[in-house]
Amino acid sequence: MIILVVEDNPLNLELVTDLLEMSGHTVIPADSGEVALEIAGRQALDLILMDVSLPGKDGLTITAELKAEPKTRHIPVIAVTAHSMAKDRERIVAAGCDGYVTKPIDAQTFASEIEKFKK
């Protein structure tokens, strides 16, 4: 799978990238929502992992923009968040996310959790 990982924290980005690449995925990093929109508009993607707490436009706003565009609305977006309360889940789904993974990321199970969202 070609996976766009949107994460502004360099350590989290490195961890997620390493785990996904070790599982055979191709990772394209983006450190902001604006960069993610630009990449998604020109690159064929199988999945987007979206940090919810981004500077500037947050991850849910970026997700809503991706889902509003015909060219990108078909790409599954998985929120990556430290927030896992019921109210947070409702916000994540309302923004158009197809699922979510909670932080801190469990290195043992992360890749298999992501596989569940494969098209």
C-alpha positions in Angstrom: 0.0 0.0 0.0 1.0 3.6 -0.6 0.3 5.4 2.7 0.4 9.2 3.3 1.3 9.8 6.9 0.3 13.3 8.1 2.2 13.9 11.4 3.9 17.1 12.7 5.9 15.4 15.4 9.1 14.2 13.9 9.5 11.3 16.4 6.0 10.0 15.8 6.4 10.3 12.1 9.7 8.3 12.2 8.1 5.6 14.3 5.0 5.2 12.1 7.1 5.3 9.0 9.5 2.6 10.3 6.6 0.3 11.4 4.8 0.6 8.1 7.9 0.2 5.9 8.9 -2.9 7.9 5.5 -4.3 6.9 6.2 -3.7 3.3 4.3 -0.4 2.8 5.4 2.7 0.9 5.2 5.8 3.1 4.9 9.4 1.9 5.4 11.8 4.8 3.6 15.1 5.3 4.3 17.4 8.2 1.2 19.6 7.8 -2.3 19.4 6.5 -1.6 21.8 3.7 1.3 19.5 2.5 -1.1 16.5 2.8 -3.7 18.2 0.6 -1.1 19.0 -2.1 0.3 15.4 -2.1 -3.1 13.8 -2.1 -4.1 15.9 -5.1 -1.3 14.6 -7.3 -0.3 11.2 -5.9 -2.3 7.9 -6.1 -2.7 6.8 -2.4 -4.2 3.7 -0.8 -4.6 5.2 2.7 -4.0 8.3 4.7 -3.1 8.3 8.3 -4.1 11.7 9.7 -2.8 13.2 13.0 -5.8 14.9 14.5 -3.8 17.6 16.3 -1.9 19.5 13.6 -0.8 23.1 13.7 -2.9 25.5 11.5 -5.8 23.5 10.1 -6.3 20.4 12.3 -6.5 16.9 10.9 -10.3 16.8 11.0 -10.6 19.9 8.9 -8.1 18.5 6.4 -10.0 15.2 6.3 -13.3 17.1 5.6 -11.5 18.9 2.7 -10.2 15.6 1.3 -13.6 14.0 1.5 -15.2 17.0 -0.3 -12.9 16.6 -3.3 -14.0 14.1 -6.0 -10.3 13.2 -6.7 -9.6 12.3 -3.1 -12.9 11.4 -1.4 -12.4 7.6 -2.1 -9.1 7.4 -0.1 -9.7 6.0 3.4 -8.6 8.3 6.1 -7.6 6.9 9.5 -7.3 9.4 12.3 -4.4 9.0 14.6 -5.2 10.5 18.0 -4.6 10.5 21.7 -8.3 11.2 22.2 -10.5 8.1 22.4 -13.6 9.2 24.3 -17.0 8.6 22.7 -17.4 12.3 21.9 -14.0 12.3 20.2 -15.0 9.3 18.1 -18.2 11.1 17.0 -16.2 14.1 15.9 -13.7 11.9 14.0 -16.5 10.1 12.1 -18.4 13.3 11.4 -15.3 14.8 9.8 -15.3 11.8 7.4 -12.6 9.6 8.9 -13.0 5.9 8.1 -11.6 4.8 11.4 -9.0 5.7 14.0 -6.0 4.5 15.8 -5.1 5.7 19.3 -1.8 7.1 20.6 0.5 6.1 22.0 1.1 3.8 19.1 1.7 0.2 20.1 4.6 -1.0 18.0 3.5 -4.6 18.3 0.1 -4.2 16.9 0.2 -1.0 14.8 0.8 -2.6 11.4 -1.9 -5.2 11.8 -4.3 -2.5 12.9 -3.6 -0.5 9.7 -4.1 -3.7 7.6 -7.7 -3.7 8.7 -8.3 -0.6 6.7 -6.9 -1.9 3.5 -9.3 -1.5 0.5 
